[in-house]
Each structure stands twice: as structure tokens, then as C-alpha cells.
């Protein structure tokens, strides 16, 4: 955890802590914040208006309400379930004793998470899925390994030799994708993994160097990131191939200057 001396605030970005502990810290703070501030208040900006009541004594026939309507933030909750399922289950067991008045504690935690999530950046903005360190920490390891040896970094940071090597190789691969030289001519070809299930992949090939640049999952315009149009008579493999192959000439300064 780093401190910004200008603002005096602390930031989780760049921390060496595992993402599981960071996510658990965020959710626990959100639960405490929601339990303290939203007790007995209306929820107007989340669709259906409902009350949060916590009566000290429950009389016969009296119903205790603890329902929260947070449908629009369900996606973030499902994301955390997929990323850290074990920690979420452990947090559910803890909340059973911490939030005794909540009958449906899952909805309570869901509202707490959505309340705190709006004020915090998404977890994926500074950490990768199923990794033990943040992106900023891995970038720092990568830069230090370039100036010294893996053994030295492993000894100074308390990491294993193989772990440092994996971090270095992954960062080098990601950097190579960002800084690869733009080819003059590329070819796009789409393949179907399973016929009839709309499961496509698109290969990007450098025609001059005859190497595979990338494999993209999908074949739509927003997935490819470039404009696709009908190819002209370039491949010479019939009408079916003309619809599948797109060859363009690129310029690093002017972008697409011609198409063949």
C-alpha cells in the first residue's frame, strides 16, 4: 500500500498483497459502511423502494424486512464470485455472525458491495485474473530484472526463482504485443471452432514476414478492433474465400492507405 504525499491518501495500486486479501478488505469495509449508514433508510436510486428495518424486539406475527434490490450491480458480484469463490464463501460464513439481523445476508453484502464499488476503481484495472501480485508490482519486477539477475530479485523480494521468471516472461510477452512493429500488409482469416455454435476465431498474419501475429477470439468488428469490408478478387480461391480474406496496406502515420 502506497501513500500519495500530495493528497495524503493511501492507494492499493502497486501493493504486493494478493488480490484475494484486497477484495476481502474492500467487501468487509463495504459491509461495515452499509450496516452503519443504511439502517432504516429508503433505497430510492436502485429501482424498487424498500425499507431496511432492524427492530430490537420481534413480536409475534411481526415480519422483519431485510431485502435489498440491487439488480443492476449483480454483474460485479458475479465477477467476484468467479475471481475469488473461496474467499466469498468464507465471507458469507463470517457475515452470518457479524450481520445477525440480516436474514438474507447475500443481498445485504450485495448492496454493500455495490455501494462501495462506485467509489473504488474496478479490481481488474490494476490486477490480473488468478494472479498473486498487481500489474504495477509485476512491472517493477520486470524493470529490475532487466538491470540485474533473477536470483538477486528473488532474494531481495522473497519470491521463488520460477515465480520471478514467470513474471518476467509474462510482462515481456505483454510488452511485445503492445510494441510490435506495424506490418505493411496483413491477412485476416476466420475459423469456426464448432460448426453451428457461432464460436469463431480470427488469425492475423503478416504477409511479408509470413508469421502469425495474433489469434483473436471472435470475428465481429468490435472484437477485431478494425473495420472489415468485402474483399476483392485477391485470394484467387473462389467466391467463398473472397468473403473470408481481407488484405490491407498499412502506414504507421496515415493508417490504412489502400486495400487489395
C-alpha positions as a printed NumPy array, in Angstrom:
array([[  0.   ,   0.   ,   0.   ],
       [  1.444,   3.343,  -1.081],
       [  0.757,   6.839,   0.196],
       [  0.27 ,   9.845,  -2.048],
       [  2.1  ,  12.676,  -0.317],
       [  0.211,  15.355,  -2.26 ],
       [ -3.259,  14.207,  -1.243],
       [ -2.269,  12.294,   1.897],
       [ -4.376,   9.295,   0.808],
       [ -3.367,   5.66 ,   0.551],
       [ -3.645,   3.614,  -2.629],
       [ -3.908,  -0.145,  -3.053],
       [ -2.367,   0.023,  -6.529],
       [  1.141,  -1.396,  -6.593],
       [  0.684,  -3.374,  -3.418],
       [  2.36 ,  -6.77 ,  -3.147],
       [ -0.649,  -8.186,  -1.313],
       [ -2.582, -10.938,  -3.011],
       [ -5.796,  -9.888,  -4.815],
       [ -7.812, -12.211,  -2.552],
       [ -6.929, -10.169,   0.533],
       [ -7.559,  -6.881,  -1.267],
       [-11.017,  -7.975,  -2.406],
       [-11.867,  -9.261,   1.063],
       [-10.749,  -5.954,   2.588],
       [-12.952,  -3.987,   0.186],
       [-16.024,  -6.121,   0.868],
       [-15.574,  -6.077,   4.654],
       [-15.258,  -2.281,   4.658],
       [-18.339,  -2.067,   2.438],
       [-20.357,  -4.279,   4.802],
       [-19.408,  -2.182,   7.818],
       [-20.158,   1.053,   5.963],
       [-23.551,  -0.132,   4.715],
       [-24.633,  -1.576,   8.067],
       [-23.829,   1.712,   9.806],
       [-25.292,   4.192,   7.293],
       [-28.207,   2.497,   5.508],
       [-30.004,   1.122,   8.545],
       [-33.666,   2.114,   8.459],
       [-33.346,   4.229,   5.273],
       [-35.104,   4.05 ,   1.932],
       [-33.303,   2.922,  -1.173],
       [-34.648,   5.108,  -3.992],
       [-31.915,   5.023,  -6.629],
       [-31.886,   1.248,  -7.089],
       [-35.335,   0.606,  -8.526],
       [-37.961,  -0.718,  -6.121],
       [-38.212,   1.218,  -2.855],
       [-37.759,  -0.986,   0.177],
       [-37.015,  -0.431,   3.817],
       [-34.179,  -1.683,   5.959],
       [-35.519,  -2.153,   9.473],
       [-33.764,  -3.645,  12.468],
       [-36.221,  -3.903,  15.392],
       [-34.612,  -4.83 ,  18.697],
       [-37.596,  -6.971,  19.734],
       [-39.608,  -9.115,  17.384],
       [-43.245,  -9.582,  18.343],
       [-45.462, -12.47 ,  17.301],
       [-46.676, -12.028,  13.741],
       [-44.236,  -9.209,  13.025],
       [-42.085,  -9.591,   9.937],
       [-38.531,  -8.397,   9.815],
       [-37.575,  -6.828,   6.467],
       [-34.038,  -7.09 ,   5.165],
       [-34.473,  -7.163,   1.396],
       [-32.231,  -5.158,  -0.903],
       [-32.923,  -4.503,  -4.574],
       [-29.571,  -4.306,  -6.345],
       [-30.166,  -5.944,  -9.705],
       [-28.145,  -3.504, -11.738],
       [-24.986,  -4.249,  -9.711],
       [-25.352,  -8.021,  -9.862],
       [-22.712,  -8.238, -12.573],
       [-19.94 ,  -7.015, -10.254],
       [-20.959,  -9.505,  -7.589],
       [-20.83 , -12.371, -10.093],
       [-17.389, -11.187, -11.174],
       [-16.063, -11.504,  -7.639],
       [-17.699, -14.92 ,  -7.306],
       [-15.776, -16.106, -10.347],
       [-12.491, -14.48 ,  -9.319],
       [-12.432, -15.375,  -5.599],
       [-15.022, -18.093,  -4.887],
       [-13.319, -19.439,  -1.738],
       [-12.999, -16.021,  -0.119],
       [-16.615, -15.148,  -0.924],
       [-17.821, -18.361,   0.752],
       [-15.638, -17.632,   3.777],
       [-17.007, -14.083,   3.937],
       [-20.561, -15.451,   3.845],
       [-19.823, -17.555,   6.914],
       [-18.298, -14.588,   8.733],
       [-21.257, -12.365,   7.892],
       [-23.596, -14.899,   9.461],
       [-22.317, -13.736,  12.855],
       [-21.453, -10.127,  12.005],
       [-24.816,  -9.332,  10.371],
       [-27.134, -11.204,  12.743],
       [-30.174,  -9.106,  11.865],
       [-29.948,  -9.862,   8.145],
       [-31.981, -12.911,   7.178],
       [-30.868, -12.764,   3.558],
       [-27.257, -11.824,   4.123],
       [-26.331, -12.365,   0.487],
       [-28.485,  -9.423,  -0.561],
       [-27.059,  -7.337,   2.24 ],
       [-23.498,  -7.997,   1.101],
       [-24.569,  -7.356,  -2.488],
       [-25.813,  -3.896,  -1.633],
       [-22.705,  -3.194,   0.419],
       [-20.502,  -4.203,  -2.467],
       [-22.404,  -2.068,  -4.977],
       [-22.275,   0.935,  -2.634],
       [-18.529,   0.72 ,  -2.168],
       [-17.785,  -0.322,  -5.755],
       [-18.96 ,   3.013,  -7.173],
       [-16.288,   4.853,  -5.18 ],
       [-13.47 ,   2.41 ,  -5.991],
       [-11.868,   1.508,  -9.321],
       [-12.565,  -1.996, -10.645],
       [-10.202,  -4.687,  -9.403],
       [ -9.194,  -5.591, -12.937],
       [ -7.819,  -2.11 , -13.6  ],
       [ -4.67 ,  -2.868, -11.615],
       [ -4.543,  -6.647, -11.252],
       [ -4.891,  -9.653, -13.498],
       [ -7.142, -12.641, -13.019],
       [ -5.751, -15.531, -10.937],
       [ -2.505, -13.705, -10.138],
       [ -0.889, -13.062,  -6.761],
       [  0.533,  -9.594,  -7.483],
       [ -0.705,  -6.37 ,  -9.004],
       [  0.244,  -5.237, -12.505],
       [  2.297,  -2.358, -11.133],
       [  4.325,  -4.67 ,  -8.895],
       [  4.972,  -7.092, -11.749],
       [  6.096,  -4.211, -13.987],
       [  8.537,  -3.13 , -11.278],
       [  9.92 ,  -6.69 , -11.085],
       [ 10.289,  -6.746, -14.875],
       [ 12.256,  -3.492, -14.966],
       [ 14.559,  -4.609, -12.144],
       [ 15.262,  -7.991, -13.725],
       [ 16.445,  -6.229, -16.899],
       [ 19.184,  -4.492, -14.907],
       [ 20.247,  -7.426, -12.718],
       [ 19.725, -11.172, -12.337],
       [ 16.657, -13.214, -11.396],
       [ 18.464, -14.679,  -8.399],
       [ 19.11 , -11.239,  -6.931],
       [ 15.497, -10.1  ,  -7.336],
       [ 14.254, -13.395,  -5.918],
       [ 16.411, -12.956,  -2.832],
       [ 15.502,  -9.283,  -2.284],
       [ 11.746,  -9.695,  -2.774],
       [ 11.404, -13.062,  -1.065],
       [  9.989, -14.731,  -4.177],
       [ 10.855, -18.032,  -5.786],
       [ 13.17 , -18.18 ,  -8.774],
       [ 10.462, -19.694, -11.007],
       [  7.9  , -17.115,  -9.876],
       [ 10.182, -14.217, -10.831],
       [ 10.893, -15.864, -14.172],
       [  7.167, -16.299, -14.878],
       [  6.504, -12.636, -14.041],
       [  9.345, -11.511, -16.314],
       [  8.234, -13.709, -19.228],
       [  4.603, -12.611, -18.936],
       [  5.478,  -8.902, -18.827],
       [  7.837,  -9.309, -21.78 ],
       [  5.107, -11.038, -23.777],
       [  2.539,  -8.347, -22.987],
       [  5.029,  -5.609, -23.867],
       [  5.812,  -7.325, -27.149],
       [  2.121,  -7.295, -28.072],
       [  1.882,  -3.562, -27.398],
       [  5.08 ,  -2.534, -29.173],
       [  5.253,  -4.916, -32.137],
       [  6.136,  -3.251, -35.419],
       [  3.105,  -2.489, -37.576],
       [  3.207,  -4.674, -40.712],
       [  2.694,  -3.239, -44.158],
       [  0.27 ,  -5.983, -45.222],
       [ -1.841,  -8.259, -43.072],
       [ -4.296, -11.036, -43.749],
       [ -7.352, -11.848, -41.62 ],
       [ -8.896, -15.298, -41.727],
       [-11.736, -16.589, -39.577],
       [-12.244, -20.17 , -38.461],
       [-15.147, -21.894, -36.747],
       [-14.274, -23.968, -33.685],
       [-17.628, -25.742, -33.661],
       [-19.998, -25.605, -36.593],
       [-23.403, -24.124, -35.839],
       [-22.429, -22.637, -32.438],
       [-21.137, -19.22 , -33.632],
       [-17.771, -19.872, -31.989],
       [-15.185, -18.171, -34.201],
       [-11.518, -17.238, -34.   ],
       [ -9.67 , -14.841, -36.308],
       [ -5.996, -15.157, -37.206],
       [ -3.857, -12.125, -38.093],
       [ -0.923, -12.957, -40.398],
       [  1.901, -10.749, -41.671],
       [  2.055, -11.457, -45.403],
       [  5.597, -10.13 , -45.873],
       [  7.253, -11.964, -42.971],
       [  4.807, -14.903, -43.178],
       [  4.355, -15.075, -39.418],
       [  1.296, -15.301, -37.188],
       [  0.792, -12.021, -35.315],
       [ -2.242, -12.752, -33.175],
       [ -5.251, -15.017, -32.681],
       [ -8.435, -13.133, -31.755],
       [-11.473, -14.8  , -30.247],
       [-14.455, -13.73 , -32.354],
       [-14.942, -12.299, -35.797],
       [-17.093,  -9.205, -35.316],
       [-15.971,  -5.648, -35.904],
       [-15.853,  -4.641, -32.234],
       [-13.929,  -7.816, -31.384],
       [-11.326,  -7.328, -34.102],
       [-10.861,  -3.631, -33.46 ],
       [-10.568,  -2.742, -37.149],
       [-13.082,  -2.185, -39.942],
       [-13.957,  -5.199, -42.016],
       [-15.251,  -4.96 , -45.556],
       [-15.818,  -7.229, -48.504],
       [-12.58 ,  -8.347, -50.061],
       [-11.922,  -8.039, -53.761],
       [-10.52 , -10.695, -56.07 ],
       [ -7.258, -11.109, -54.15 ],
       [ -7.081, -14.643, -52.825],
       [ -7.952, -16.456, -56.049],
       [ -9.645, -19.289, -54.185],
       [-13.227, -18.749, -55.302],
       [-16.218, -16.794, -54.04 ],
       [-16.156, -18.37 , -50.552],
       [-12.535, -17.32 , -49.94 ],
       [-13.151, -13.76 , -51.143],
       [-15.57 , -13.184, -48.279],
       [-13.143, -14.572, -45.698],
       [ -9.834, -12.914, -46.604],
       [ -9.137,  -9.222, -46.109],
       [ -5.749,  -7.806, -47.084],
       [ -4.843,  -4.176, -46.451],
       [ -1.773,  -1.987, -46.77 ],
       [ -0.959,  -0.026, -43.634],
       [  1.098,   3.062, -42.985],
       [  2.355,   3.827, -39.475],
       [  1.475,   7.521, -39.876],
       [ -1.543,   7.615, -42.203],
       [ -3.267,   4.388, -41.186],
       [ -4.971,   2.392, -43.965],
       [ -3.898,   3.855, -47.315],
       [ -5.12 ,   1.152, -49.713],
       [ -6.761,  -2.247, -49.883],
       [ -6.125,  -5.164, -52.206]])
